Amino acid sequence: MGEMEENYDVVVLGSGAAGLTAALAAAVQGARVAVFEKAELIGGTTALSGAGIWIPGNKIAARAGIEDSQEQGLKYLLSLSNGMILPELAEALVDGGPQLIDFLEAHTEIRLQLVPGYPDYHPEHPGGLAGGGRTLEPALVSFSGLEDWTARIAGDIQRIMLVEMPLGGAPEWSHLRFWPNAPPPTSKDSAGRWSAACSRHASPAASRWPPACAACG
Ligand SMILES: Cc1cc2nc3c(=O)[nH]c(=O)nc-3n(C[C@H](O)[C@H](O)[C@H](O)COP(=O)(O)OP(=O)(O)OC[C@H]3O[C@@H](n4cnc5c(N)ncnc54)[C@H](O)[C@@H]3O)c2cc1C
């Protein structure tokens, strides 16, 4: 039987965040799942995005001491909608966010983290948060563990400096994905100098910005 004639319990069209999350949800419940992607590379718009995920009342913000609730998040959404939103969809989004965090932690290596201080876009609205807490992002994911899949993922794998990013600007690399040809995460020493461990040269060297191995240049 040809591959296209096989039977699946669930067929997902598209390999962006929505498709892959749906595929994973079906697979962990025992379904035989196939994902079909019409583009040459997988990831869709998701692979090009900033990867910020808006989840009001999440446990990661709570751990950071931020006061928030799903009720406040829902109030905020409704305040923005001019009465045109379907309340049940807004409720599903707000209710499902914390469940998504738990689901990803249980079934993947993805760990979401706070984007510190990132405010709601309209914090002046009822339920809005000015000091951040609802926008999360994935922690670094090493492409080296993806082996053959690395070349099949959409997106620009050129090195970029965080200072070039419109929304970032924090002097840490923690908001960058770990592309295979990007430098490893960096750190500051007690003298405040940046350093980067190099995978090709035995002794980590550097102490300048942008951090780089002195031997590699
Ligand atoms: C530069 C940029 C930054 C962004 N930053 C953020 C952000 O920080 N936070 C945020 O929430 N949103 C952000 N967005 C928006 C966000 O990326 C999208 O809303 C989200 O990725 C959509 O996910 P998706 O899974 O629905 O679609 P996609 O990720 O686009 O995936 C759809 C996939 O389906 C495939 N497909 C379509 N039709 C078929 C078919 N018939 N058969 C098979 N495959 C098919 C497509 O080729 C594609 O791969 C950003 C967008 C851009 C462009």
The ligand as a Gaussian input file, in Angstrom:
#p B3LYP/6-31G(d) Opt

LIG

0 1
 C        7.454000      38.332000      12.055000
 C        6.295000      37.759000      12.838000
 C        6.360000      37.768000      14.223000
 C        5.291000      37.269000      14.960000
 N        5.388000      37.242000      16.313000
 C        4.368000      36.742000      17.038000
 C        4.467000      36.665000      18.452000
 O        5.488000      36.989000      19.044000
 N        3.409000      36.179000      19.138000
 C        2.258000      35.750000      18.506000
 O        1.326000      35.303000      19.185000
 N        2.152000      35.774000      17.155000
 C        3.176000      36.265000      16.430000
 N        3.074000      36.290000      15.068000
 C        1.885000      35.688000      14.462000
 C        2.026000      34.145000      14.568000
 O        3.295000      33.766000      14.055000
 C        0.927000      33.403000      13.806000
 O       -0.349000      33.874000      14.207000
 C        1.014000      31.905000      14.109000
 O        2.322000      31.408000      13.895000
 C        0.031000      31.118000      13.280000
 O        0.220000      29.758000      13.595000
 P       -0.511000      28.665000      12.754000
 O       -0.047000      27.331000      13.250000
 O       -1.977000      28.938000      12.781000
 O       -0.060000      28.924000      11.251000
 P        1.369000      28.767000      10.556000
 O        2.476000      28.775000      11.559000
 O        1.446000      29.744000       9.447000
 O        1.309000      27.320000       9.961000
 C        0.410000      27.001000       8.899000
 C        1.094000      25.935000       8.051000
 O        0.114000      25.296000       7.269000
 C        0.653000      25.057000       5.988000
 N       -0.496000      24.843000       5.105000
 C       -1.422000      25.736000       4.710000
 N       -2.346000      25.121000       3.937000
 C       -1.999000      23.823000       3.855000
 C       -2.546000      22.691000       3.204000
 N       -3.671000      22.773000       2.472000
 N       -1.935000      21.494000       3.326000
 C       -0.786000      21.382000       4.069000
 N       -0.204000      22.434000       4.709000
 C       -0.825000      23.626000       4.594000
 C        1.465000      26.294000       5.713000
 O        2.430000      26.078000       4.693000
 C        2.124000      26.510000       7.084000
 O        3.339000      25.802000       7.210000
 C        4.130000      36.760000      14.301000
 C        4.090000      36.742000      12.906000
 C        5.149000      37.222000      12.183000
 C        5.096000      37.156000      10.678000

